[in-house]
Amino acid sequence: MATGKGKKRVRNSPVFYDELKKEHRLMFTPTGWKKLQKVADRQNTSVSELIETWIRSYDAE
C-alpha cells in the first residue's frame, strides 16, 4: 500500500479510506507483537495499517 507520500495530510481528514480511524485496544503477547512489527516493517507500513488491510480483505461483514 502506498504511504501517501506527496499527499498533503490534513487533520481530521482520512488519507487511505473514506472514514477516520478511531482508537481501539488490542492486546498481544510480546512474541506476537514482535512478529506483527516485523511483518509490518517488511511491508513498509505500520501494525495498525497491516491489521486494517488484513481485515478489509474479508468480503463478509
VENVEN-V744557 format. One record per residue. N is the residue number from 1. RES is the residue in one small letter. NEAR is the number of other ideal C-beta (glycine too) atoms within 12 Angstrom. Layout:
BEGIN
n = [N & N]
res = [RES & RES]
near = [NEAR & NEAR]
END
This chain:
BEGIN
n = [1 & 2 & 3 & 4 & 5 & 6 & 7 & 8 & 9 & 10 & 11 & 12 & 13 & 14 & 15 & 16 & 17 & 18 & 19 & 20 & 21 & 22 & 23 & 24 & 25 & 26 & 27 & 28 & 29 & 30 & 31 & 32 & 33 & 34 & 35 & 36 & 37 & 38 & 39 & 40 & 41 & 42 & 43 & 44 & 45 & 46 & 47 & 48 & 49 & 50 & 51 & 52 & 53 & 54 & 55 & 56 & 57 & 58 & 59 & 60 & 61]
res = [m & a & t & g & k & g & k & k & r & v & r & n & s & p & v & f & y & d & e & l & k & k & e & h & r & l & m & f & t & p & t & g & w & k & k & l & q & k & v & a & d & r & q & n & t & s & v & s & e & l & i & e & t & w & i & r & s & y & d & a & e]
near = [20 & 13 & 14 & 17 & 10 & 8 & 12 & 9 & 14 & 10 & 8 & 10 & 15 & 16 & 22 & 21 & 17 & 9 & 12 & 14 & 17 & 11 & 7 & 10 & 6 & 15 & 9 & 14 & 10 & 10 & 10 & 15 & 17 & 14 & 16 & 25 & 20 & 15 & 20 & 22 & 15 & 12 & 19 & 13 & 23 & 20 & 23 & 21 & 25 & 25 & 23 & 24 & 20 & 17 & 16 & 17 & 11 & 9 & 6 & 6 & 5]
END
